[in-house]
């Protein structure tokens, strides 16, 4: 497998930072980007706010981005990293793009951009920190290359911006 110098350097950097407490921390924090956590959260928000288009926007952004991410995995068919031992069982799907990065980015960005709302600075900061922790966790656990994470975040961003521009979720400006 041809690994770019940037991907190799990124994985080597987080490998060198390994400590037992970080091993445990990132094994837990990585779940913040899991569809098993984010989908029930998005659906709960949607259910509790029935009739609120902003909640539907978050759910649609997450589900659509996740589907796109998995489609791109099948197209790219990039193997998982094997430069250093992983700290969790290696996921069985392909590496590119990182589904966790896709999902946490889609959720955080959709929550921030949802129609009819104006999130506060603390809310935005919490979402950014959560996303950054998921990004780092995927590298630290050695289950993704840095380029997988960047591509996942970019794919989700493009998807959410596309959705937000659709007539159903545009702001009514009169």
Backbone bond lengths (Angstrom), bond angles and torsions (degrees), N, CA, C in turn:
res aa  C-N    CA-C-N  psi(-1)  N-CA   C-N-CA  omega(-1)  CA-C   N-CA-C  phi
1 X - - - 1.448 - - 1.523 108.34 -
2 X 1.314 116.14 132.89 1.452 121.93 178.68 1.523 108.82 -87.40
3 X 1.316 116.91 112.51 1.454 122.69 -178.84 1.519 108.13 -108.62
4 X 1.329 116.23 128.58 1.463 119.17 179.95 1.525 110.31 -65.79
5 X 1.302 115.24 157.22 1.470 120.67 178.74 1.526 110.21 -61.29
6 X 1.317 116.60 -36.84 1.467 121.65 179.67 1.525 110.73 -64.96
7 X 1.333 117.39 -46.00 1.462 121.33 178.12 1.529 110.87 -62.13
8 X 1.324 116.36 -44.12 1.463 120.66 179.83 1.528 110.83 -63.61
9 X 1.329 116.71 -45.60 1.463 120.70 -178.86 1.530 111.04 -63.21
10 X 1.331 116.94 -39.78 1.465 120.53 179.28 1.517 112.19 -63.20
11 X 1.324 116.32 -44.29 1.467 119.83 179.33 1.530 111.06 -69.19
12 X 1.322 117.07 -37.10 1.470 120.13 178.17 1.528 110.54 -65.46
13 X 1.314 117.17 -38.91 1.462 121.45 -179.83 1.534 111.23 -61.77
14 X 1.333 117.16 -48.74 1.468 118.55 -179.12 1.524 111.02 -72.22
15 X 1.315 117.69 -29.68 1.462 120.36 176.39 1.528 110.21 -63.49
16 X 1.316 116.31 -40.64 1.465 121.03 -179.33 1.530 111.97 -67.30
17 X 1.328 117.36 -20.88 1.469 121.45 -178.03 1.528 112.71 -90.27
18 X 1.313 117.93 2.70 1.468 120.47 -175.58 1.526 112.33 -60.59
19 X 1.323 113.49 133.90 1.468 122.65 171.23 1.520 106.57 -143.84
20 X 1.308 119.03 156.13 1.466 120.02 -179.31 1.532 113.83 -57.24
21 X 1.335 117.42 -40.09 1.461 117.81 -178.27 1.524 111.30 -71.29
22 X 1.330 119.10 -34.98 1.465 120.67 175.09 1.527 111.24 -69.45
23 X 1.337 116.47 -36.12 1.471 119.75 176.02 1.530 109.82 -54.79
24 X 1.319 116.03 -48.50 1.468 121.39 -178.95 1.527 111.49 -68.02
25 X 1.326 116.76 -43.24 1.459 121.11 -178.61 1.524 111.77 -60.77
26 X 1.337 117.00 -49.65 1.459 119.57 -176.58 1.529 112.73 -72.37
27 X 1.323 117.22 -27.01 1.468 119.93 175.18 1.525 110.88 -64.43
28 X 1.330 117.10 -29.63 1.467 121.62 176.94 1.528 111.19 -85.81
29 X 1.335 116.93 -47.36 1.463 121.20 -175.74 1.526 113.04 -62.49
30 X 1.307 117.50 -27.91 1.466 119.82 -178.88 1.525 111.60 -61.01
31 X 1.337 116.40 -25.84 1.465 120.42 179.23 1.520 112.86 -64.76
32 X 1.335 118.63 -19.42 1.459 120.83 177.69 1.531 111.91 -63.35
33 X 1.309 117.60 -17.33 1.461 121.27 178.38 1.514 113.19 -103.88
34 X 1.311 116.83 3.93 1.462 121.06 -176.72 1.520 111.28 -81.11
35 X 1.308 115.46 141.26 1.459 120.37 174.88 1.530 110.55 -62.74
36 X 1.333 116.70 -27.71 1.465 121.01 178.22 1.531 111.40 -64.44
37 X 1.315 117.89 -24.22 1.467 122.27 177.10 1.526 110.37 -98.36
38 X 1.324 116.95 -47.96 1.465 120.97 -172.57 1.530 113.71 -72.44
39 X 1.323 118.36 -36.78 1.465 119.57 -179.11 1.525 111.91 -66.05
40 X 1.340 119.46 -49.89 1.472 117.62 175.86 1.532 112.38 -58.74
41 X 1.333 117.44 -36.60 1.461 120.66 178.17 1.529 110.77 -63.85
42 X 1.335 116.75 -47.14 1.467 120.66 179.28 1.529 111.06 -63.48
43 X 1.331 117.33 -41.62 1.459 120.41 179.45 1.529 111.73 -68.85
44 X 1.317 117.50 -35.66 1.460 120.98 176.31 1.529 110.47 -64.27
45 X 1.315 116.31 -43.83 1.469 120.53 177.46 1.523 109.26 -61.44
46 X 1.327 116.66 -45.24 1.463 120.80 -179.72 1.527 110.69 -62.67
47 X 1.326 117.72 -43.44 1.461 121.70 -178.95 1.534 110.88 -65.39
48 X 1.331 116.55 -42.53 1.473 120.27 -178.38 1.526 112.00 -70.81
49 X 1.322 116.60 -22.37 1.467 120.21 -178.13 1.529 110.44 -116.79
50 X 1.321 116.65 42.13 1.469 120.26 179.88 1.528 109.83 -50.28
51 X 1.310 114.39 137.85 1.456 119.40 -179.26 1.522 113.01 86.02
52 X 1.314 117.34 -7.10 1.458 122.24 179.32 1.533 108.10 -95.27
53 X 1.323 116.28 110.50 1.455 120.61 -178.32 1.513 113.88 -62.02
54 X 1.327 117.08 -24.21 1.462 119.16 -179.28 1.526 111.11 -68.76
55 X 1.328 117.38 -35.52 1.468 120.61 178.28 1.527 110.10 -69.50
56 X 1.325 116.51 -39.32 1.468 120.34 177.24 1.526 110.25 -64.27
57 X 1.318 116.51 -34.47 1.455 121.30 178.33 1.524 110.69 -62.14
58 X 1.318 117.35 -44.41 1.470 121.45 179.91 1.525 110.00 -62.68
59 X 1.330 117.16 -45.86 1.467 120.75 -179.95 1.528 110.92 -63.49
60 X 1.331 117.23 -44.52 1.468 120.75 -179.76 1.532 111.23 -65.07
61 X 1.315 116.18 -38.80 1.464 119.88 179.25 1.522 110.59 -63.76
62 X 1.322 116.92 -45.49 1.459 121.07 -178.56 1.523 111.62 -66.17
63 X 1.319 116.85 -48.63 1.470 120.43 -177.42 1.523 110.71 -65.56
64 X 1.317 117.32 -45.01 1.464 120.63 -179.84 1.519 112.65 -64.72
65 X 1.323 116.23 -43.38 1.468 119.61 179.49 1.522 111.07 -64.56
66 X 1.317 116.15 -41.55 1.467 119.54 179.02 1.530 110.63 -61.96
67 X 1.323 116.44 -44.01 1.466 120.30 178.94 1.529 110.83 -61.71
68 X 1.325 116.44 -44.08 1.478 119.95 177.80 1.523 111.31 -62.50
69 X 1.312 116.82 -43.29 1.460 120.40 179.18 1.519 111.99 -58.94
70 X 1.326 116.34 -43.90 1.467 119.30 179.74 1.527 111.89 -70.25
71 X 1.327 117.33 -32.69 1.465 120.40 174.62 1.536 109.95 -63.64
72 X 1.319 116.82 -45.38 1.462 120.61 178.96 1.528 111.59 -63.53
73 X 1.331 117.69 -33.99 1.466 120.62 176.04 1.529 110.27 -59.41
74 X 1.335 116.23 -43.89 1.468 120.55 -179.47 1.526 111.22 -65.94
75 X 1.323 116.20 -37.28 1.464 120.45 -179.63 1.532 110.74 -70.95
76 X 1.329 117.18 -47.20 1.471 121.04 -176.37 1.525 112.28 -74.38
77 X 1.319 117.63 -37.26 1.474 123.52 179.84 1.533 112.43 47.78
78 X 1.312 116.01 47.20 1.466 121.39 179.75 1.533 109.78 -88.22
79 X 1.324 117.28 126.32 1.471 119.66 178.04 1.529 111.88 -64.50
80 X 1.319 115.00 157.94 1.464 122.06 176.97 1.533 109.42 -70.29
81 X 1.338 116.60 157.85 1.469 119.61 178.14 1.528 111.31 -63.05
82 X 1.312 114.88 148.56 1.468 119.78 174.63 1.527 110.63 -139.06
83 X 1.333 115.87 30.10 1.462 120.37 -179.18 1.525 112.08 -78.28
84 X 1.334 116.47 -36.29 1.461 123.07 -179.77 1.521 107.61 -135.74
85 X 1.314 118.32 157.07 1.465 119.77 -179.24 1.541 111.40 -64.56
86 X 1.320 117.13 133.67 1.471 119.40 177.02 1.529 110.29 -72.56
87 X 1.320 115.87 155.43 1.459 120.99 -178.62 1.528 113.10 -95.97
88 X 1.324 116.26 -8.62 1.454 121.71 176.27 1.526 106.91 -132.49
89 X 1.316 118.14 164.97 1.462 117.92 175.77 1.537 110.22 -57.20
90 X 1.315 115.61 135.19 1.455 120.71 -177.28 1.532 109.34 -67.24
91 X 1.351 117.15 126.16 1.466 118.95 175.97 1.531 110.28 -57.36
92 X 1.309 115.93 150.02 1.463 119.90 -174.46 1.523 114.02 -86.19
93 X 1.344 117.54 -12.06 1.456 118.57 179.60 1.530 109.99 -87.42
94 X 1.315 116.21 -179.05 1.460 122.19 -177.96 1.519 110.67 -72.86
95 X 1.312 115.74 167.53 1.456 122.27 -173.29 1.533 113.98 -87.97
96 X 1.317 117.66 -37.82 1.475 121.82 -169.83 1.513 112.24 -105.74
97 X 1.329 116.96 124.84 1.453 131.94 -6.19 1.529 110.69 -86.04
98 X 1.299 116.97 169.86 1.462 121.37 178.24 1.523 109.47 -70.29
99 X 1.329 116.58 116.93 1.468 120.52 178.57 1.528 110.71 -64.80
100 X 1.333 117.02 -36.50 1.464 119.24 178.26 1.533 110.32 -62.24
101 X 1.333 117.06 -42.11 1.468 120.24 178.43 1.526 110.61 -65.88
102 X 1.323 117.10 -41.10 1.467 121.06 176.99 1.521 109.90 -58.18
103 X 1.316 115.99 -50.18 1.460 121.17 -171.83 1.520 113.00 -69.97
104 X 1.328 117.42 -44.93 1.465 118.82 -178.97 1.526 110.46 -69.42
105 X 1.322 117.65 -35.12 1.467 120.52 176.94 1.518 110.50 -66.34
106 X 1.330 117.00 -46.33 1.463 120.51 179.96 1.526 110.99 -59.92
107 X 1.328 116.42 -45.47 1.463 119.93 -179.24 1.530 110.45 -63.31
108 X 1.320 116.91 -50.90 1.468 120.76 -176.45 1.524 111.64 -63.84
109 X 1.311 116.98 -44.32 1.464 120.21 -178.64 1.524 110.90 -69.93
110 X 1.325 117.72 -41.56 1.464 120.46 178.56 1.526 110.62 -63.83
111 X 1.332 117.37 -40.07 1.459 120.26 178.30 1.533 110.03 -62.86
112 X 1.321 116.15 -40.09 1.458 121.48 -179.03 1.531 111.75 -70.29
113 X 1.326 117.25 -37.24 1.467 121.87 -175.06 1.527 114.08 -99.24
114 X 1.323 117.79 5.71 1.460 119.17 -174.64 1.521 110.84 -59.22
115 X 1.341 115.32 141.29 1.466 120.78 -175.44 1.529 113.04 -59.65
116 X 1.315 114.45 143.58 1.454 120.72 173.79 1.511 115.02 74.69
117 X 1.305 117.68 13.75 1.460 120.24 -178.12 1.520 109.90 -130.04
118 X 1.298 113.91 163.85 1.458 120.93 175.57 1.525 107.62 -142.95
119 X 1.343 116.66 92.60 1.457 119.05 -176.50 1.528 111.61 -66.36
120 X 1.316 114.84 149.91 1.461 120.50 179.06 1.514 111.82 -80.86
121 X 1.320 115.34 168.99 1.465 121.20 -179.06 1.518 112.36 -61.20
122 X 1.324 117.30 -40.47 1.470 120.85 -179.31 1.525 109.43 -64.83
123 X 1.306 116.69 -42.99 1.464 121.51 178.77 1.529 111.00 -59.77
124 X 1.308 116.46 -46.54 1.461 121.23 179.19 1.524 110.33 -64.00
125 X 1.324 116.97 -42.40 1.464 121.07 179.57 1.531 110.97 -61.89
126 X 1.313 117.55 -43.98 1.465 121.22 179.31 1.528 110.20 -61.38
127 X 1.323 117.10 -43.19 1.466 120.59 179.44 1.527 111.33 -65.43
128 X 1.327 117.09 -41.33 1.471 120.48 178.67 1.529 111.60 -64.87
129 X 1.313 116.63 -43.13 1.463 120.34 179.33 1.526 110.42 -64.56
130 X 1.325 116.85 -43.08 1.468 120.01 178.75 1.524 110.73 -60.38
131 X 1.329 116.80 -45.36 1.465 120.27 179.14 1.531 110.70 -62.67
132 X 1.323 117.17 -45.52 1.473 120.33 179.98 1.524 111.46 -61.30
133 X 1.317 117.20 -39.99 1.463 120.28 178.44 1.529 111.67 -64.49
134 X 1.323 116.74 -38.29 1.465 119.65 176.69 1.525 109.75 -65.64
135 X 1.325 117.24 -43.41 1.468 120.46 179.40 1.531 110.26 -57.13
136 X 1.322 116.01 -50.32 1.464 120.43 -178.42 1.531 110.28 -64.84
137 X 1.327 117.09 -38.15 1.473 119.83 -178.46 1.516 111.94 -60.34
138 X 1.319 117.48 -38.54 1.471 120.47 -177.91 1.527 110.62 -66.42
139 X 1.323 116.60 -33.59 1.465 120.73 176.73 1.524 110.39 -77.30
140 X 1.314 116.01 -46.38 1.460 120.86 -178.04 1.526 110.98 -58.71
141 X 1.323 116.31 -40.18 1.465 120.55 -179.59 1.530 112.14 -76.41
142 X 1.341 116.25 -6.68 1.469 123.41 177.24 1.530 113.16 66.09
143 X 1.331 116.66 35.09 1.470 119.86 178.39 1.530 112.37 -108.32
144 X 1.347 116.98 -4.34 1.462 121.74 177.44 1.516 110.61 -145.13
145 X 1.323 114.72 152.32 1.453 122.57 169.66 1.534 108.12 -82.39
146 X 1.332 118.22 155.03 1.467 119.50 174.89 1.526 113.22 -54.89
147 X 1.329 117.58 -38.62 1.470 119.69 180.00 1.529 111.76 -65.44
148 X 1.328 118.26 -28.22 1.476 121.04 175.58 1.524 110.51 -64.25
149 X 1.327 114.91 -42.55 1.465 120.50 -177.45 1.521 110.57 -69.42
150 X 1.324 116.79 -45.07 1.467 120.65 178.68 1.527 110.31 -61.81
151 X 1.320 117.23 -44.56 1.467 120.49 179.49 1.526 110.97 -63.11
152 X 1.329 117.08 -39.61 1.464 120.14 178.46 1.515 112.18 -62.80
153 X 1.332 116.62 -44.41 1.467 120.28 179.03 1.526 110.92 -65.09
154 X 1.324 117.06 -40.40 1.465 120.89 179.24 1.528 111.09 -66.03
155 X 1.319 117.71 -45.16 1.459 121.37 179.12 1.526 110.71 -58.77
156 X 1.321 117.06 -46.31 1.464 120.79 -179.77 1.528 111.24 -63.90
157 X 1.318 116.40 -40.42 1.465 120.11 179.42 1.519 110.76 -61.78
158 X 1.318 117.01 -46.13 1.466 120.56 178.92 1.528 110.88 -61.37
159 X 1.331 117.32 -42.23 1.457 121.48 -179.82 1.538 111.19 -63.54
160 X 1.316 117.48 -47.19 1.466 120.77 -177.65 1.533 110.89 -65.55
161 X 1.314 117.13 -41.84 1.468 120.34 177.93 1.526 110.01 -63.78
162 X 1.326 117.57 -41.16 1.470 121.41 176.29 1.533 110.11 -59.30
163 X 1.324 116.95 -49.89 1.472 120.55 179.95 1.523 111.72 -59.01
164 X 1.304 115.82 -42.96 1.473 120.69 -176.48 1.513 111.79 -64.11
165 X 1.323 116.30 -24.55 1.466 120.66 -179.63 1.525 112.91 -86.54
166 X 1.322 117.15 -9.18 1.460 120.03 177.88 1.534 109.97 -68.01
167 X 1.333 117.35 148.22 1.473 120.23 -177.64 1.544 114.18 -53.37
168 X 1.321 117.80 -34.34 1.464 120.43 -177.62 1.524 112.30 -62.47
169 X 1.341 117.72 -27.08 1.462 119.82 -175.30 1.522 113.92 -122.35
170 X 1.318 116.29 14.01 1.466 118.36 174.32 1.513 108.96 -77.24
171 X 1.311 116.07 150.41 1.466 120.48 175.62 1.526 108.18 -71.35
172 X 1.297 116.37 140.07 1.470 120.19 175.17 1.522 108.41 -80.28
173 X 1.303 115.59 112.28 1.467 120.68 -179.71 1.527 108.47 -115.09
174 X 1.315 114.68 112.44 1.476 118.98 -177.88 1.500 111.69 -123.69
